[in-house]
Amino acid sequence: CDAGTYGPSCQHNCSDFCLHPGMDSPCDGVTGDCLYGCESSYQPPLCITLCDPGMYGPKCELTCSTHCYTLDNNTVPCNSLDGICLYGCEDGYSEATCNVSCSVGKYGKRCELPCSEHCAPSNESTVSSCHQVTGDCNFGCKIGHFGTTCDK
């Protein structure tokens, strides 16, 4: 087969997404398998399909964060190149890849909500501490307050 083609009669073209470091054919003349790997986010060996849903990286070897927000079970939750969550994060997580839980004193969507000032802090901190998703106080309430968020 000529460089860039494969198959019994050399009737198929190698994938445009095969890496091609030199003058040789980028794919095997019989199978079409890319000899030097795939461009980022394409699946070996043929390099014709993007990463499976939920996967990303140069060889589709990395898993999207389990904290990426998904619209349904069939939705790809992250970009196949860099793992950035396409629809944002579940409550309680932040950063582009949703791999960082809220810092002490914050909760909710993008960790933007402050815990109640009436939540008791942990023994290691002076900052009010609450559940990263619900905002319920982790260590109870300061004296004179009650309720799950110490708002009473």
C-alpha positions as CSV (number, residue, x, y, z in Angstrom):
1,C,0.0,0.0,0.0
2,D,1.0,3.6,-0.5
3,A,1.8,5.6,2.6
4,G,-1.5,6.7,4.3
5,T,-3.6,3.8,3.0
6,Y,-4.5,0.3,4.2
7,G,-6.7,-2.7,3.5
8,P,-6.8,-5.7,1.2
9,S,-6.8,-3.4,-1.9
10,C,-5.3,-0.4,-0.1
11,Q,-8.8,1.2,-0.5
12,H,-8.9,2.8,3.0
13,N,-7.2,5.9,4.2
14,C,-5.4,6.0,7.6
15,S,-7.2,8.1,10.2
16,D,-6.4,11.8,10.1
17,F,-5.9,11.5,13.9
18,C,-2.9,9.1,13.7
19,L,0.3,10.7,14.9
20,H,2.7,10.9,12.0
21,P,6.3,11.7,13.0
22,G,8.0,11.1,9.7
23,M,7.6,10.2,6.0
24,D,6.4,6.6,6.7
25,S,2.8,5.7,6.6
26,P,1.1,6.6,9.9
27,C,-0.8,3.3,10.0
28,D,-0.4,-0.4,9.4
29,G,-1.0,-1.3,5.8
30,V,-3.2,-4.3,6.7
31,T,-5.1,-3.4,9.8
32,G,-5.1,0.4,9.7
33,D,-3.8,0.6,13.3
34,C,-2.0,3.8,13.9
35,L,1.7,3.0,14.3
36,Y,2.7,6.0,16.4
37,G,-0.4,6.5,18.5
38,C,-3.3,8.9,18.3
39,E,-3.7,12.6,18.7
40,S,-4.9,13.5,22.1
41,S,-8.4,12.2,23.1
42,Y,-8.7,9.7,20.2
43,Q,-8.9,6.0,21.1
44,P,-6.2,3.6,19.8
45,P,-5.6,1.6,17.8
46,L,-7.5,3.2,14.8
47,C,-7.8,6.7,16.2
48,I,-11.2,7.3,14.7
49,T,-13.3,7.8,17.8
50,L,-13.1,10.2,20.7
51,C,-12.7,9.0,24.3
52,D,-15.5,6.9,25.8
53,P,-18.0,9.0,27.9
54,G,-16.4,9.8,31.3
55,M,-12.8,9.4,30.1
56,Y,-10.3,12.0,28.9
57,G,-6.6,12.5,28.3
58,P,-4.0,11.9,25.7
59,K,-4.8,8.2,25.5
60,C,-8.3,8.3,27.0
61,E,-6.8,6.8,30.2
62,L,-8.0,9.3,32.8
63,T,-11.5,9.3,34.4
64,C,-13.6,12.4,34.7
65,S,-14.3,13.5,38.3
66,T,-17.3,11.8,39.9
67,H,-18.3,15.3,41.0
68,C,-18.9,16.7,37.5
69,Y,-22.6,17.6,37.2
70,T,-24.4,15.4,34.6
71,L,-27.6,16.1,32.8
72,D,-28.4,12.4,32.5
73,N,-26.6,9.0,32.5
74,N,-25.8,9.4,28.7
75,T,-24.1,12.8,29.1
76,V,-20.3,13.0,28.8
77,P,-19.5,14.9,32.0
78,C,-16.1,16.3,31.0
79,N,-14.1,17.6,28.0
80,S,-12.2,14.7,26.4
81,L,-9.0,16.8,26.2
82,D,-8.5,18.2,29.6
83,G,-11.2,16.8,32.0
84,I,-12.9,20.1,32.6
85,C,-16.5,19.4,33.7
86,L,-18.9,20.5,30.9
87,Y,-21.9,21.4,33.1
88,G,-20.1,22.5,36.3
89,C,-19.8,20.7,39.6
90,E,-22.1,19.0,42.0
91,D,-22.8,21.1,45.1
92,G,-19.9,21.0,47.5
93,Y,-17.2,21.0,44.8
94,S,-15.3,23.6,42.8
95,E,-12.5,24.2,40.3
96,A,-12.8,23.4,36.6
97,T,-12.4,19.6,37.1
98,C,-14.6,19.5,40.3
99,N,-11.9,17.8,42.2
100,V,-11.7,20.2,45.1
101,S,-14.2,20.1,47.9
102,C,-15.4,23.3,49.6
103,S,-12.9,24.9,52.1
104,V,-13.9,25.2,55.7
105,G,-16.6,27.8,56.1
106,K,-18.1,27.4,52.6
107,Y,-20.8,25.1,51.0
108,G,-23.1,24.7,48.1
109,K,-22.9,25.5,44.4
110,R,-19.3,26.4,43.5
111,C,-18.7,26.6,47.2
112,E,-19.9,30.2,47.2
113,L,-22.2,30.1,50.3
114,P,-20.8,30.8,53.7
115,C,-21.7,28.5,56.6
116,S,-23.9,30.1,59.3
117,E,-21.9,32.3,61.6
118,H,-23.7,30.5,64.4
119,C,-22.2,27.1,63.5
120,A,-19.6,25.9,66.0
121,P,-16.1,25.6,64.6
122,S,-14.0,22.4,64.7
123,N,-11.3,22.0,67.4
124,E,-8.7,22.8,64.7
125,S,-10.2,26.0,63.4
126,T,-11.9,29.2,64.4
127,V,-14.1,29.3,61.2
128,S,-17.7,28.1,61.3
129,S,-17.9,24.5,59.9
130,C,-20.7,23.0,57.9
131,H,-21.5,20.2,55.5
132,Q,-20.1,21.1,52.1
133,V,-23.4,20.3,50.3
134,T,-26.3,21.0,52.7
135,G,-24.8,23.7,55.0
136,D,-25.8,21.8,58.1
137,C,-23.5,22.6,61.0
138,N,-20.9,19.8,61.5
139,F,-20.1,20.5,65.1
140,G,-23.4,21.8,66.4
141,C,-24.3,25.4,67.3
142,K,-22.7,28.2,69.3
143,I,-24.4,28.8,72.6
144,G,-27.8,30.3,72.2
145,H,-28.6,28.9,68.7
146,F,-30.1,25.6,67.5
147,G,-31.4,23.9,64.4
148,T,-29.4,22.0,61.7
149,T,-28.0,25.3,60.4
150,C,-28.1,27.0,63.8
151,D,-30.5,29.6,62.5
152,K,-32.9,29.4,65.4
